[in-house]
Amino acid sequence: MHIKNFILLATVMLFLFKPVYLNVCFADNLPVIINRSHEVHEIDGKKYHLHAVLKGQTLYSISRAYGVTVDDIIEENPHLEYGLKYDQQIKIPYVKDDEKLDKKDYIEHKVKRRETLFGISGKYGVDVEFILKHNPEARKGLKKGQVLIIPVEVDEEEPKHKKYQVSEGDTFFSISRKYNVSVDAIMEMNPGHDGVLKEGETIKLPYYAHFEPEDIIIDEYYTEPEYKKYEIELWDEDYCQDPVLKDQYNVALLIPFFLEDIEDYYTEKRDLETEEKTEKETEIKLPENHKSFTFIEFYEGLLIALDSLEEIGAEITLHVFDVCRDTSKALKVINKPEFDEMDLIIGSFFPESLEIIAEHACKHDISIVSPFLRDRRQLEYSSNIFQFTPSLKTQLNDLAGYISYKYPTQNIILVHNDQPQVTHIVSEFNNELNRKISKTQFIHDSLNLAKINGYYFEHTLIGGRATNVPVFDDSLLHRFTPPASRGSKYQSEEVLQHYVQRQNVEEVVLYRDSIEGLKNLLSINKTNVLVSLVGGEPVISNYLRELNLLSDTFDITVFGVPQWKNYKSLEIDHLHTANVHIITDDFVDYSNENVQQFVLSYRDRFNDEPGSYAFKGFETGYYFVNALMTYGKDFSKCIYSLNNQGDYNSARFIKTAGKNNGWENKTSTIFKYGDYRKIDVRKPRAADN
């Protein structure tokens, strides 16, 4: 039987003959390793112990038994990063007794009264997740006198440090302010550095360096929309440092399995066979395109996420409910007594039932995740609803920001078809793009004038961050006058409005102006950035073919909308020649080691290749269940901390619809076609490190 038929049939049986929820409980005790292998085997020139995994054993308990680290085991068995399975055999690196880990490889930290994981992580310069990985029992909460084992890498010739990957626009000064350390201290940790930071490179920071959120400097002339401040305003620092945690959490998954349709299908087939009086029994199997299979990959991805979290001590009971568009199903679910005990709800996947579920969740203070719906209006259902898939408006705002940063002085042309149903989207995007380009030009001009005079000035943007050190009062923000009469100044808003009123974007209506009309706007001396808010596979195929003919004369870069990535007829040569970029919310970087491990785990478990829904199921489950374990049921108070941990690259939540409404994931990816593959344009390349 096909694996998906098998899983769905098993799910049907659970729903038909057992209660309507499925419990998946994880072991809560660390076992003693009684089957430690003493035999040594040589494999590919290296020596190993071969360990047979018994029920209840964890990577942590196995690593302690053999005197190695969890990372050592995962390095030799990469597939383990996403799940340890009963009865599998794994390789344990062999080390001599005198080389095994002893206390000098660890720091034993004795927990003090009211001490938190967050504070301990800052003290030793390690992530909270790193501590929990080696002390899974700490997920149940810290107790006074409890001893934590914190593995450290100590070079006897230099002090302990933490690593920091340089982001775009970072300077030693901005990093020092961000982490509350002096520039001198950072330079001491990086002797021989020329002082010019490159995006993607790794530098060392003192172990005591600690992120200070209240120290963020916001340029008053380059302020982003107000909602971006909400994550800081709503951040409850006291709670996040000492969250209320539980030993076990209940998570509800409201997923459309369409169980009645399955039952109707089998009944119809059985009745048909009876009418035809077939002598030979035939296997009744759901067709591959049956709608019950639509979201099953999401469920499979979520299960792998739970397996991964089990390895670091997760104790989750997963309750699965069949909830579709039918609101009566949603009402039945919320009326179940056990539903009020949920700590997190994932689903529903349809707006009709989501509103009912969200209203109930709001009354009982339960966070709810909408995995697929893109409509921002759902954020009005609850202040604790999380929209995992960003809206088109959010993605286009992200695109406008990228273009204004990357191409502020180039020839930018907005291409569309003036369709009535999307006129407001095109108009809003045009205004946003023009505004952001104007602000970027304003800041660049201010900075360039400052450079001419040999100084940097207060509120000029340097490497993406505004300086607050006034050195000399002269830039485009102020009229240059002698010191005695410096009271006469331009108002900054007056100068800024002069820039904002500029028209930086040309427009072409493709069906009306055709390629010839577009050609008349192309520049030979600049990069022609064609932001193409146009859809339809035949239209885009012909559009790129025409641009391909112009590529010998003009430097062209094309930006397309998300649906382009699903068009099968686009010629790969045209995508390369036109330097096509596409914005999307579900980009999968197959060069990423974590993605590769997920694919291997999925193949191993389900004998199939994961699709986009499987990746979304894994990302959704991992982000929110991890948040639940780290900060408890009220993890929404700590979104600012989650957004800045760096471990969760799949999501960054903000209040796009206002402080009293829900959270929207603002993370999207812009990829381009190069070397016959898809490349994330904002990801540092290995060659640049």
Secondary structure, DSSP 8 states (H G I E B T S, - for coil): --HHHHHHHHHHHHHHHS-SS-------S-----------EEETTEEEEEEE--TT--HHHHHHHHT--HHHHHHH-GGGGG---TT-EEEEE---GGGS--GGGEEEEE--TT--HHHHHHHHT--HHHHHHH-GGGGG---TT-EEEEE----TTS--EEEEE--TT--HHHHHHHHT--HHHHHHHSTT--S---TT-EEEEETT----GGG----TTS---THHHHHHHT--HHHHHS----S-EEEEEEE---HHHHHHHHHHHHHHHHHHT-SS-------TT-GGGTTHHHHHHHHHHHHHHHTTT--EEEEEEE--S-HHHHHHHHTSGGGGG-SEEE--SSHHHHHHHHHHHHHTT-EEEESS---GGGGGS-TTEEE-S--HHHHHHHHHHHHHHH-TTSEEEEEE---GGGHHHHHHHHHHHHHHHHHHHHHHHHHHHHHHHT---TT-EETTEE------S-BTTB----GGGTT----HHHHHHHHHTS--EEEEEHHHHHHHHHHTT--SSS-EEEEEE---HHHHHHHHHHHHHHTTTS-EEEEE-GGGGG-SSS-HHHHHHTTEEEEES----TTSHHHHHHHHHHHHHHSS---HHHHHHHHHHHHHHHHHHHH-TTGGGGHHHHHTSSS-TT--EE-TT-TTS-EEE---EEEEEETTEEEETTS--GGG-
